[in-house]
Amino acid sequence: MMSFMLACSLGASASSVVSASLPSKELARDWTYTVYLPTGYETSGLNYPVLYLLHGNGGNENDWAVQGHIQATTDALIASGEIPPTIIIMPAAGTTWYVDRKERMESAFFNDMMPAVESKYRTIKERNGRLVAGLSMGGYGALRFALLKPELFQAAALLSPAIYDPVVPETSSARRVGVFGENTYDPAIWTALNYPTLWDKFLAKKMAVPMYINSGDDDDFNIEMEATRLYERLRAAKQPTELRIVNGAHVWSVWESTIGDAMKYMYRTVSRPVMVSPK
């Protein structure tokens, strides 16, 4: 596989976006991901907050860097002081929808990806140093992860999240990727894995996970309605949340233009980089 790397033209101390991989026991294969490292990471001696940023259906680990221009957005937010220097991890998930069906992607995320990241990179290994976000299928995954294990994440962002409740649109890839049914889409499997089934256990933990939710007003799958419904449920449960309905469809121009706003919301209560404690 061709190595992927981007970097600012500011010299050796600039931020970087590089490709990486880890051996995954859950997936029984090597697992590729892309990582953003902030300016000065190599020499700072600091531990950084980490954002797990998930792509959409059929995407890959480079989507957020190439189509979402996440490096330029993050560099600008850090330079302006609107977010702290941070690490961003962007795993490849294909068409798995981040659940344990086509592959054990959910288990791999918690059992392989997160431990490997916290071992390899200088991250803040506490809840107040972790965030999760994603677009479309990645929004579905980010919401699922945050509701399953709110004790791990300080905040979340869901951009045009594919969280259809109760009916999946006929045009949605969820009906065709072999995740929610082996050969044909099975609505019972979708329902069993969708976020409403996690709701009561999440609320019982009494942990606030601030959530930023958005959608284009002309979304191809009418996700603006799904986003609003989730927002209303969170508000009724007195969970901190923000909703943005913006101009656009289910397209990269929506996600690229709003990820910065989402990051500013998520990083409001995240720990700032801290000096590594001596062993």
Secondary structure as GFF3:
##gff-version 3
##sequence-region A 1 279
A	DSSP	beta_strand	5	7	.	.	.	ID=ss1
A	DSSP	beta_strand	16	24	.	.	.	ID=ss2
A	DSSP	beta_strand	29	37	.	.	.	ID=ss3
A	DSSP	alpha_helix	41	44	.	.	.	ID=ss4
A	DSSP	beta_strand	46	47	.	.	.	ID=ss5
A	DSSP	beta_strand	50	54	.	.	.	ID=ss6
A	DSSP	alpha_helix	63	66	.	.	.	ID=ss7
A	DSSP	alpha_helix	70	79	.	.	.	ID=ss8
A	DSSP	beta_strand	87	91	.	.	.	ID=ss9
A	DSSP	alpha_helix	105	108	.	.	.	ID=ss10
A	DSSP	pi_helix	109	113	.	.	.	ID=ss11
A	DSSP	alpha_helix	114	120	.	.	.	ID=ss12
A	DSSP	three_ten_helix	127	129	.	.	.	ID=ss13
A	DSSP	beta_strand	130	135	.	.	.	ID=ss14
A	DSSP	alpha_helix	137	148	.	.	.	ID=ss15
A	DSSP	three_ten_helix	150	152	.	.	.	ID=ss16
A	DSSP	beta_strand	155	159	.	.	.	ID=ss17
A	DSSP	three_ten_helix	173	175	.	.	.	ID=ss18
A	DSSP	alpha_helix	187	193	.	.	.	ID=ss19
A	DSSP	three_ten_helix	195	198	.	.	.	ID=ss20
A	DSSP	alpha_helix	199	204	.	.	.	ID=ss21
A	DSSP	beta_strand	211	216	.	.	.	ID=ss22
A	DSSP	alpha_helix	223	236	.	.	.	ID=ss23
A	DSSP	beta_strand	241	246	.	.	.	ID=ss24
A	DSSP	alpha_helix	252	266	.	.	.	ID=ss25
A	DSSP	three_ten_helix	267	269	.	.	.	ID=ss26
A	DSSP	beta_strand	274	275	.	.	.	ID=ss27
###
